[in-house]
Amino acid sequence: MRYDFDQIIDRRNTNSVKWDSTPEDVLPMWVADMDFRTAYPVIQALEKRVQHGVFGYASIPDAYYEAEVSWWAKRHHIKIKKEWIEVSTGVIPSLSAVVQAFTEPGDRVLIQSPVYNYFNSSITNNRCEVVQNELKYTGESYEIDFEDFEQKAADEKVKVFILCNPHNPVGRVWSISELQRLGEICLKYNVLVVVDEIHRDLIYKGNKHIPFASVSELSLMNSITCTAPSKTFNLAGLKTSNIIVANEEYRNRVNRSINVNEAIEPNAFGIEALIAAYNEGEEWLDQLLDYLQGNVDYLISFVNERIPELKVVIPEATYLVWMDCSSLGIGSEELCNKAFEEGRLRINDGPTYGETGEGFIRMNIACPRALLLEGLERLERVVKSLHQKT
Ligand SMILES: Cc1ncc(COP(=O)(O)O)c(C=O)c1O
């Protein structure tokens, strides 16, 4: 089946965070969901479930676990076991529950900023302290400062490291050697690695996602991986995710914590959607990836030709594009406010993801190309208006 990603679907008045919390004339290119309809087999499975008409408490069938296991094998070439899987209502609830299970108030948790902002709340809500291993911007891409990482991991108070693989917002797909090195340092200092792999399926050509759990047996046993079909298949509203824990002792602690945090009740629709997506969604996903690659290429040419004041940090993964706006002589937040107020465009400012995000903006390009063009033209007008004023 051929999918039409150019089709513009009106999302207003669907209780969409992205669209319905944004004024009518503002184009929303911020929160991380897509403006595309999901794969047809998913819609069919949900329609069938709706037709049944009874939506009581749900239990998780074997088919659900089998679909998760088979997705890991066919897309990521790693064999996981059904009994390693804990189901939860989202990656962020999972991260919060894991932090709670493996820390005491006052402990420290390591993250690599700039990074997805909700990592901070998962840490501070558990009365732990955030420790930043700042990623190094090379002017083109981002690298890990391993010396700094090791120094921070060596702190006895650091109990957990939350790794974003691939990384939102800087778009890096971490290489096997980077992952091995992080894993070795964490083993050396007894730091648990909690890996957020929610963006694992959205990888651009020339790159390959390496699951952290696959880098060595020791890293597998010293890690907890969070996944979900939500970014891949645009199902975030169905609140269904998985936590993969090979280490039995850790798994018992995670299970207890997601129970205590009431993050374990499955969603009747989420179950059906995950099974259909992972069993029958590959055709749609491959076409989506081609389309997103086209959007990335389009954005890069547009910015290079028409907004050369900005610099695109070329994404290796995710539909969230990170752009360097530091040459504009205006703060990121001010630029985003101008984009909103004057340009009628909603994008994210870099400092949302930590102080090191200053000088950057983030734009969600998971939309039909016509909307992408509209967003880029609005951004261009905002940037040009800065020149006129100086
Ligand atoms: C890296 C990362 N983790 C987690 C989430 C949110 O996950 P969930 O909706 O399952 O809590 C997002 C959403 O943008 C994300 O980018």
The ligand as an SDF file (V2000), in Angstrom:
LIG
                    3D

 16 16  0  0  0  0  0  0  0  0999 V2000
   13.6050   11.3540   24.4460 C   0  0  0  0  0  0  0  0  0  0  0  0
   12.1470   11.2990   24.8270 C   0  0  0  0  0  0  0  0  0  0  0  0
   11.7540   10.5160   25.8340 N   0  0  0  0  0  0  0  0  0  0  0  0
   10.4660   10.4340   26.2150 C   0  0  0  0  0  0  0  0  0  0  0  0
    9.4890   11.1810   25.5890 C   0  0  0  0  0  0  0  0  0  0  0  0
    8.0820   11.1010   26.0620 C   0  0  0  0  0  0  0  0  0  0  0  0
    7.7010    9.7820   26.2480 O   0  0  0  0  0  0  0  0  0  0  0  0
    6.2590    9.3900   26.8230 P   0  0  0  0  0  0  0  0  0  0  0  0
    5.2530   10.1930   26.0750 O   0  0  0  0  0  0  0  0  0  0  0  0
    6.1720    7.9200   26.5390 O   0  0  0  0  0  0  0  0  0  0  0  0
    6.2920    9.6770   28.2840 O   0  0  0  0  0  0  0  0  0  0  0  0
    9.8630   12.0350   24.5310 C   0  0  0  0  0  0  0  0  0  0  0  0
    8.8630   12.8720   23.8620 C   0  0  0  0  0  0  0  0  0  0  0  0
    9.1660   13.7740   23.1340 O   0  0  0  0  0  0  0  0  0  0  0  0
   11.2250   12.0800   24.1340 C   0  0  0  0  0  0  0  0  0  0  0  0
   11.6370   12.8510   23.1220 O   0  0  0  0  0  0  0  0  0  0  0  0
  1  2  1  0
  2  3  1  0
  2 15  2  0
  3  4  2  0
  4  5  1  0
  5  6  1  0
  5 12  2  0
  6  7  1  0
  7  8  1  0
  8  9  2  0
  8 10  1  0
  8 11  1  0
 12 13  1  0
 12 15  1  0
 13 14  2  0
 15 16  1  0
M  END
$$$$
